[in-house]
Amino acid sequence: MNLFGAIARSIRLKLMLVVLATTLAALLVAGVALVIHDLTAYRQSGINDLLAQAEILGLASAPALAFDDAKAAGESLVLLKAKPEISSAAIYNARGKPFATYARAGGAVPDFPRLPETDGSRIDGNHFVLFKRIAQDNEILGTVYLRADYKWLQRLLNYLGIFTAVTGLSLVVALIASVWLQRVLTKPILATATVAREVVEHRDFSLRARKTTQDEIGSMVDAFNDMLVEIGRRAEELSASNRSLEREMAERLRADDERAKLNAELEQRVAERTAQLESANKELESFSYSVSHDLRAPLRAVVGFSKLLVEDHALQLDAEARRKLDVIQSEGARMGTLIDELLAFSRLGRKSMQMSDLDMTELARSTFGGLNGQVEGARVEFQLGALPRAKGDRVLVGQVWANLLSNAVKFSSRREKPRIEVSAISDEREHVYFVRDNGAGFDPRYRAKLFGVFQRLHSASEFPGTGVGLALVERIVLRHGGRVWADSRPDEGATFYFTLPKEQVHEPV
């Protein structure tokens, strides 16, 4: 069994089941409604018929009750033989005593009520039961009692037989209609399915299904044909795209070969540059050694001999000569400090970092404590906030705090109440630490010069220094994967910021 045959048979079966189920459902609903209506009407008509019989008996028995003529009352009850559905009847006098009775011939001996009940009717099992008062001139003369058959089950069975016959006939008609509908509805669907199968097997998108109706199935055939047109167009575009992709793949393979050759050349160049860098590092180390020894020796001689000249020949020198010798000594000492900081800056990039967990609050407090004893003038007000812990080289990060705090102390030393604030903020990626002072500040237009080597925004006569400290700060922070910047205005103090990442980063090569 192929796919399209199964689909066709499924459609036929579904269509037949739908027609039969619809017919059966309609018949069930109609049949149930008719049965309910008939049983209700049968019950009401039975009660109404008994009520009419009771009124007739009441009118006929009233004189007999009035004159205490039981024979006449019994003759009235005998007339009930014309109503075979009434199984028993009785007339009670005003005192509630049986006056006359009736029982259907051939039936069981009835069990009459000992006392009559109030006016009304009810269903007692398979019987109607009715009590009706006999009144004349507003005087109650007695009561009529009637008991009749309530054949609801027989009536229901009769209806079920009729319903079964009607249902069978209706289903036969519905089956015939469904066969006709199958021919009308499934034939164009089967034809469309056949075309679809041929398209799948031969990939011939020029085939078209024939439209035989103008209804929804005809619209479906039109949509199917339009789909074949679109699929054919897309197939052609896909084929052209595949050819284009094949050309691109060939070009990319050629590009990959060229890239591989270029990578090989780049690796060779990197190896050559690495060798050159290693040679340059060795030359830099040699230069550092030369600076630390060859330059220091004559500098120590100049400073030393100028000091001996002052000590041994002080009496032979006038005040101007001694002043000039003092200048030589101070400038020599400053040059020695400059050489030390320059060497520290040049060696910073080659020194390996020992990463550890840092208590930044304690590190900043201890660093300032070491600086506070060297402060001249008014005592600095130091405000230290809670600083988040960080990961870094303790010596290098300590040098960052030393340079920033010493600058803050130096540039705020001329204030009447110098103040330094240290605190931090954090975000998802990094901690931001800052040092704020109320010192001399600087012009923000020259902010770019702050972190350059030997760049100073104040003269040496105002604030001493070599101009290397902030360059060291920037280089240390960058090696830790952070950033550094500053904000200030002249005479309004300055704030220096630096960041350290929350996660330890690999040191850049």
C-alpha positions in Angstrom: 0.0 0.0 0.0 1.6 3.3 -1.1 1.3 6.6 0.9 -1.2 8.3 -1.4 -3.4 5.2 -1.5 -3.5 5.2 2.3 -4.3 8.9 2.4 -7.1 8.4 -0.2 -8.6 5.5 1.8 -8.3 7.5 5.0 -10.2 10.4 3.5 -12.9 8.1 2.2 -13.2 6.4 5.6 -13.2 9.7 7.4 -15.9 11.1 5.1 -18.1 8.1 5.5 -17.7 8.1 9.3 -18.5 11.9 9.4 -21.7 11.4 7.4 -22.8 8.4 9.4 -21.8 9.9 12.8 -23.7 13.2 11.9 -26.8 11.3 10.8 -26.7 9.1 13.9 -26.1 12.0 16.2 -29.0 13.9 14.7 -31.3 10.9 15.0 -30.2 10.3 18.6 -30.9 13.8 19.6 -34.3 13.9 17.8 -35.3 10.5 19.1 -34.4 11.3 22.7 -36.2 14.6 22.5 -39.3 12.8 21.0 -39.3 10.1 23.7 -39.0 12.6 26.5 -41.8 14.7 25.0 -44.0 11.7 24.4 -43.5 10.2 27.9 -44.2 13.6 29.5 -47.3 14.1 27.3 -48.4 10.5 28.1 -48.1 11.1 31.8 -50.0 14.4 31.7 -52.8 13.0 29.4 -53.2 9.9 31.7 -53.6 12.2 34.7 -56.0 14.5 32.8 -58.1 11.5 31.7 -58.4 10.2 35.2 -59.3 13.7 36.4 -62.1 13.9 33.8 -63.4 10.4 34.8 -63.3 11.4 38.5 -65.4 14.5 37.8 -68.0 12.4 35.8 -68.2 9.8 38.5 -68.5 12.6 41.1 -71.5 14.2 39.3 -73.1 10.7 38.8 -72.5 9.6 42.4 -73.5 12.8 44.1 -77.3 11.9 44.3 -76.5 8.3 45.4 -74.3 9.7 48.2 -77.0 12.2 49.1 -79.7 9.5 49.4 -77.3 6.8 50.6 -77.9 4.7 47.6 -74.8 2.4 47.3 -76.4 0.4 44.5 -76.7 3.5 42.3 -73.1 4.4 43.0 -72.0 0.9 42.1 -73.8 1.1 38.8 -72.0 4.3 38.0 -68.6 2.6 38.7 -69.6 -0.4 36.4 -69.5 2.1 33.5 -65.7 2.1 33.9 -65.6 -1.2 32.0 -65.3 1.0 29.0 -61.9 2.1 30.3 -59.8 -1.1 30.4 -56.7 0.8 31.6 -58.5 1.6 34.9 -57.7 -1.3 37.2 -59.8 -0.3 40.3 -62.0 2.5 41.6 -63.9 3.4 44.7 -66.3 6.0 46.1 -66.0 7.0 49.8 -68.7 8.8 51.7 -68.3 11.9 53.7 -67.1 10.0 56.7 -64.3 8.3 54.7 -65.9 4.9 54.6 -65.9 2.9 51.3 -69.4 3.4 49.7 -68.9 1.5 46.4 -66.0 -0.2 44.7 -64.9 -1.4 41.3 -62.2 -3.9 40.1 -61.3 -4.7 36.5 -62.4 -8.2 35.5 -59.6 -10.8 35.4 -57.3 -8.7 37.5 -55.9 -9.3 40.9 -58.0 -8.4 44.0 -57.2 -4.7 44.5 -56.1 -3.3 47.8 -58.2 -0.2 48.3 -56.9 2.6 50.6 -58.5 2.4 54.1 -59.1 6.2 54.1 -59.2 8.6 51.1 -56.4 11.1 50.6 -56.6 14.8 49.8 -57.3 15.9 46.2 -54.3 15.1 44.0 -52.6 12.6 41.7 -49.4 10.7 41.8 -47.6 7.8 40.1 -47.3 4.7 42.3 -44.9 2.3 40.5 -46.7 1.4 37.2 -50.0 3.0 38.1 -51.7 6.4 38.2 -53.4 7.1 41.5 -56.0 10.0 41.8 -58.3 11.2 44.6 -61.1 13.7 43.9 -63.6 15.2 46.4 -67.3 15.1 45.5 -68.9 18.4 46.5 -72.4 19.8 46.1 -73.7 23.2 47.3 -70.3 23.7 49.0 -70.9 20.5 50.9 -68.4 17.5 50.6 -70.4 14.4 50.0 -67.5 12.0 49.4 -64.3 11.1 47.5 -63.6 9.4 44.2 -60.6 7.1 44.0 -59.2 5.9 40.7 -56.2 3.7 39.9 -55.1 3.2 36.2 -52.2 1.5 34.4 -49.0 3.6 33.7 -47.5 1.7 30.8 -44.5 3.9 30.2 -42.1 1.0 29.7 -44.2 -0.5 26.9 -44.5 2.9 25.3 -40.7 3.4 25.5 -40.1 0.0 24.0 -42.5 0.8 21.1 -40.6 4.0 20.5 -37.3 2.2 20.6 -38.5 -0.2 17.9 -39.6 2.7 15.7 -36.4 4.5 16.4 -34.3 1.5 15.5 -36.1 1.0 12.2 -35.9 4.7 11.3 -32.2 4.8 12.3 -31.4 1.8 10.2 -33.1 3.3 7.2 -31.5 6.7 7.7 -28.0 5.2 8.0 -28.6 3.3 4.7 -29.5 6.6 3.1 -26.5 8.3 4.7 -24.2 5.6 3.5 -25.5 6.0 -0.1 -25.0 9.8 0.3 -21.5 9.3 1.6 -20.5 7.1 -1.3 -21.8 9.8 -3.7 -19.8 12.5 -1.7 -16.7 10.3 -1.9 -16.9 10.2 -5.6 -17.5 14.0 -5.9 -14.9 15.1 -3.2 -12.1 12.5 -3.3 -11.7 12.2 -7.0 -10.0 15.6 -7.5 -8.0 15.0 -4.3 -6.8 11.6 -5.6 -5.9 13.3 -8.9 -3.9 15.9 -7.1 -2.2 13.3 -4.9 -1.2 11.4 -8.1 0.4 14.6 -9.5 2.2 15.1 -6.2 3.6 11.6 -6.3 4.9 12.0 -9.9 6.5 15.3 -8.9 8.3 13.6 -5.9 9.4 10.6 -8.0 10.6 12.5 -11.1 11.3 16.0 -9.6 9.3 17.5 -12.6 7.9 20.7 -11.3 6.3 21.5 -14.6 3.4 19.0 -13.9 0.0 20.5 -13.0 -3.2 19.1 -11.4 -6.4 19.4 -13.4 -9.1 21.6 -11.9 -12.6 20.1 -12.2 -14.7 22.1 -9.7 -15.1 25.7 -8.7 -15.5 25.1 -5.0 -13.0 24.9 -2.1 -11.4 21.8 -3.7 -10.9 23.8 -6.9 -9.2 26.5 -4.8 -7.0 23.8 -3.2 -6.0 22.6 -6.7 -5.1 26.2 -7.7 -3.1 26.6 -4.6 -1.3 23.3 -5.2 -0.4 24.4 -8.8 0.8 27.8 -7.5 2.9 25.9 -5.0 4.5 23.8 -7.8 5.3 27.0 -9.7 7.0 28.5 -6.6 8.9 25.3 -5.8 10.1 25.1 -9.3 11.3 28.7 -9.2 13.0 28.1 -5.8 14.6 24.9 -7.1 16.1 26.8 -10.0 17.4 29.5 -7.7 18.8 26.9 -5.3 20.6 25.2 -8.2 22.1 28.5 -9.2 23.1 29.2 -5.6 24.7 25.8 -5.3 26.8 26.5 -8.4 27.8 29.9 -7.0 28.7 28.3 -3.6 30.9 25.7 -5.4 32.8 28.6 -7.1 33.1 30.4 -3.7 34.3 27.2 -2.1 37.0 26.8 -4.7 38.0 30.5 -4.2 38.1 30.0 -0.4 40.3 26.9 -0.8 42.7 29.0 -2.8 42.5 31.8 -0.2 43.1 29.2 2.6 46.3 28.0 0.8 47.5 31.6 0.4 46.6 32.3 4.1 48.5 29.2 5.2 51.6 30.5 3.2 51.1 33.9 4.8 50.8 32.5 8.3 54.0 30.6 7.7 55.7 33.8 6.7 54.3 35.6 9.7 55.5 32.9 12.0 59.0 33.3 10.6 58.8 37.0 11.0 57.5 36.6 14.6 60.4 34.3 15.3 62.8 36.9 13.8 61.2 39.8 15.8 61.3 37.7 19.0 65.0 37.1 18.5 65.4 40.9 17.9 63.4 41.6 21.0 65.5 39.3 23.1 68.6 41.0 21.8 67.1 44.4 22.5 66.2 43.3 26.1 69.8 42.2 26.6 71.0 45.5 25.3 68.6 47.3 27.6 69.9 45.3 30.6 73.4 46.2 29.6 72.3 49.8 29.4 70.7 49.6 32.8 73.9 48.2 34.2 75.9 51.0 32.5 73.6 53.6 34.0 73.7 52.1 37.4 77.5 51.8 37.5 79.1 54.0 34.9 76.9 57.1 35.5 76.7 56.7 39.3 80.5 56.6 39.7 81.3 60.1 38.3 78.1 61.4 39.9 79.3 60.2 43.3 82.7 61.7 42.6 81.2 65.1 41.8 79.0 65.1 44.9 81.8 63.7 47.1 84.5 66.2 46.0 82.1 69.1 46.3 81.4 68.0 49.8 85.1 67.7 50.6 85.8 71.1 49.1 83.2 72.6 51.5 84.6 70.7 54.5 88.3 71.2 53.8 88.4 74.7 52.3 85.4 76.4 53.9 87.5 79.3 55.1 88.9 80.0 51.7 85.5 80.1 50.1 83.2 83.1 50.1 79.4 82.8 50.6 78.7 82.7 46.8 81.1 79.9 46.3 79.6 77.9 49.1 76.1 78.5 47.7 77.1 77.2 44.3 78.7 74.1 45.9 75.4 73.5 47.8 73.6 73.7 44.5 76.0 71.1 43.0 75.4 68.7 45.9 71.6 69.1 45.8 71.4 68.7 42.0 73.7 65.7 42.2 71.4 64.1 44.8 68.4 64.9 42.6 70.1 63.3 39.6 70.9 60.2 41.7 67.2 60.0 42.6 66.2 60.5 38.9 68.6 57.7 37.9 67.1 55.3 40.5 63.5 56.0 39.4 64.4 55.7 35.7 66.0 52.3 36.4 63.0 51.2 38.3 60.7 52.2 35.4 62.9 50.4 32.8 63.1 47.2 35.0 59.3 47.2 35.7 58.4 45.5 32.5 60.8 42.7 33.0 60.0 41.9 36.6 57.6 38.9 37.0 54.6 39.5 39.2 53.7 37.4 42.2 49.9 37.4 42.3 48.2 37.1 45.7 45.0 38.1 47.5 45.4 41.7 48.8 43.8 43.4 51.7 43.6 46.8 50.0 42.3 48.6 53.1 45.3 47.5 55.2 47.7 48.1 52.4 46.5 51.7 51.9 46.5 52.3 55.7 50.0 51.0 56.2 51.3 52.9 53.2 49.9 56.2 54.5 51.2 55.5 57.9 54.7 55.3 56.5 54.2 58.6 54.7 52.5 60.5 57.5 55.7 60.7 59.6 57.5 62.5 56.7 54.8 65.2 56.4 55.8 68.8 57.3 53.3 71.4 58.3 49.7 70.8 59.3 48.6 67.2 60.1 46.7 65.6 57.2 43.2 64.5 57.7 43.1 61.0 56.3 39.6 59.4 55.5 39.9 55.7 54.6 36.7 53.9 53.4 36.2 50.2 53.2 38.1 48.9 50.2 37.3 45.6 48.4 40.0 43.0 48.4 41.8 42.5 45.1 44.3 40.2 43.4 47.8 41.5 42.4 51.5 41.8 43.2 51.7 43.1 46.7 55.0 45.0 46.1 53.8 46.6 42.9 50.3 47.5 44.1 52.0 48.9 47.3 54.1 51.1 45.0 50.9 52.4 43.3 49.4 53.4 46.7 52.8 54.9 47.8 53.0 57.1 44.6 49.4 58.3 44.7 49.3 58.9 48.5 52.7 60.7 48.5 51.5 62.9 45.6 48.3 63.7 47.5 50.3 64.6 50.6 52.7 66.7 48.6 50.2 68.7 46.6 47.9 69.3 49.6 50.7 70.2 52.1 50.2 74.0 51.6 46.6 73.9 52.6 45.6 75.1 56.1 43.7 71.8 56.6 45.0 69.2 54.2 42.6 66.3 53.6 42.9 63.0 51.7 40.1 60.6 51.1 40.6 57.0 49.9 37.6 54.9 48.9 36.3 52.5 46.1 33.3 51.4 44.1 32.7 48.1 42.3 30.8 46.9 39.3 30.3 43.5 37.7 33.9 43.3 36.2 36.2 45.4 38.3 37.0 47.4 41.4 37.5 51.2 41.1 39.8 52.7 43.7 40.4 56.5 44.1 42.6 58.9 46.0 41.1 62.4 46.4 42.9 65.5 47.9 42.1 69.2 48.4 45.5 70.3 47.1 46.7 72.4 44.2 45.0 70.4 41.5 45.9 70.8 37.8 44.6 72.2 34.6 42.4 69.4 32.9 43.6 70.6 29.5 47.0 68.9 30.3 45.5 65.7 31.6 47.1 63.7 28.8 50.6 64.6 30.1 50.1 63.3 33.6 51.3 59.7 33.1 54.2 60.5 30.7 57.8 60.0 31.9 59.4 63.3 33.1 56.1 65.1 32.5 55.3 67.7 35.2 52.4 70.1 35.5 54.1 72.1 38.3 57.6 73.5 38.5 60.2 71.9 40.8 60.4 75.1 42.8 56.7 74.7 43.7 56.6 71.0 44.4 59.7 68.8 44.2 59.7 65.6 42.1 61.1 63.8 39.1 58.0 63.2 37.0 58.4 59.4 36.9 56.0 58.4 39.7 52.7 58.5 37.8 54.3 56.8 34.8 55.2 53.9 37.2 51.6 53.9 38.5 50.1 53.6 35.0 52.5 50.9 33.9 51.8 48.8 37.1 48.1 49.1 36.7 48.2 48.2 33.0 50.2 45.1 33.8 47.4 44.1 36.2 44.8 44.5 33.5 43.4 47.8 34.9 43.0 51.4 33.9 44.1 54.7 35.4 42.9 58.3 35.0 42.5 61.6 36.9 40.0 64.5 37.3 40.9 68.0 38.7 40.6 71.7 38.5 43.3 74.3 39.5 43.2 75.0 43.3 40.3 72.5 43.7 42.2 69.4 44.5 42.6 66.2 42.4 41.2 62.7 42.2 43.2 59.8 40.8 41.5 56.6 39.9 42.8 53.1 39.1 41.0 49.8 38.6 41.8 46.2 39.2 39.8 43.4 37.6 37.8 41.1 39.8 39.2 38.0 38.0 42.9 37.6 37.7 44.1 38.3 34.2 47.1 37.0 32.3 49.9 39.5 32.2 50.2 41.0 28.7 53.4 39.9 26.9 
